[in-house]
Amino acid sequence: MHRYESVWGTRTPLAPDVAFECLVPPRQEVHPGAGRVIPKIIDESGARSTSPSDIAQSFATYYVRLYDERLRPQMEREAPLPRLSLTERCGLDETIGLEEVVEAIANLAAGKSPGPDGFPVELYSKCSEILAPPLTRYV
């Protein structure tokens, strides 16, 4: 069921002495950021918060606990995950070379939608010899 507001109209030239009333749906204010506001939150303890500072504090508390090393499961902390050697870690700071850019272009999946520049993958693939050198300078 819709809720309607009563709106009084102005007099018209055809009926200057008659004001009219009509029912219209209520107007909704639309502003930048509408829909990105969190009006309320229920924290882990079940408490409901509506003030922006309380909501921000609830998020901060949640993420501090989420990433607290002491609260991670022991299995996750001791999992045999691969680790980079010192040489590999130092290599991460090196500049990206022409060969790597050419290889990256060759490994792009065809038929995908273009990126933010609007150019399709097929253009990069067909023109990689021309495009790779300037791309190497900008990465």
N, C-alpha and C positions, 0 to 999 in steps of 0.2 A: 504494500500500500504506500502510495506517495504522500508526502506531507506537502501542503501548498501554503504559500504566503499570500496574504491579501495585499494587492498593490493598487493604489489610487492613481488613476491616469489624469492627465491634464484635460482641460476643456478643449474641444475641437471647434474649428470655425463653423461647422454644420450645426453644432449644438453647444453654443457658447455658455449657456447657463446650466449645463448638466455635466457633472463630474461622473466618472465611471469607475467601477471597481472590477478588477478581474483577478482570477486566481492563477498564479504561476508557480512552477516549482522553485524552491529556494535557490538562489545563486550560490555557487561555490567559489570561494576565492582560490585562484590558481596563481601560484608564485614560484619563482625558481627554487628548486630543491623540494618542491612538494612531492610527497611519496618517498622521500629519502629520510624522513624524520622518524625516529622511534619514539612514539608517544608514551609507552610504558614498557616495563620489563619485570619479569619475575626472576629473582636471583636463585642461586642454588639452595638457599635456606627456605625459599618459598615466599619471601617478602616481596611485595609489589612496590615498585618505584616509578614515580612519574616525573620527578624533577630532573632536568638535564644533567645536573651535577651528580645526582645519585645514579642515574643511568650510566654516565661515563665511569663512575667509580666501580659499578658492577662489572662493566666490560674490562676495566683494568685489573680487577681482582681475578676475574675468570682467566685472562690470558697470562697473568703472572703465575697462577697455579698450573695452567696448562703446560707452560714451558719450564717449570721448576724442575731442575735436574734431580732433586731428591725424591720427587713424587713419581718420576717415570718408573715403570716396572723394571725390575732387575733384569729380566730376560732381554728387554729392549736395550738397556745400557750395555749389556755384555754380548750382544749379538755379534757374530763374526762378520761385520760389514767390511768390505774392501776399503783400504786406506791408501791415499796417495803417498808416494815416497817424497823425500825432500826435493829430489830432482824434478819430479812431476809437478810438485807445488810451485817450484820456481818457474817452471815452463808456462804456468798459467799467466804470468805477468808479461810474457813476450808478446811482441806485436804479431798480428795475424798476417800471414804471407799470401802472396798471389796464388800459390798452389792450393791453399786452404779455401780461398774464396771460390776458385774454379771448381774444387771438389764439392763445396756446399751448393753451388748452382747446379751441378750435375745431379746431386741427390734430391733436388726439389721435386715434389710429387706433382705430376702434370694433372691438369683438369681442376685444380683448386681455384678458389676465387682469389682475385688480386688482393694484395696487401694495401696499406695506407697510401702508397704511391700510385695505385690504380693500374700498375703494369702487371699483366698476367705472367705466370711462370714460363709459358712458352716463349715470351719475348726474351727473358733472361737466358733461357736455354739456347735459343738460336743466336743470340748476340753476346754470348759469354766472353768471347775473345775481345770484344770491344768494351764491354761493361766491367769486366773483372778488374782491370788496372785502376780505374777511378773509384770503384767500390772498395778496393784494398786501401786506398788512401783515406777513406772516410770511416773505416771500422777500427 
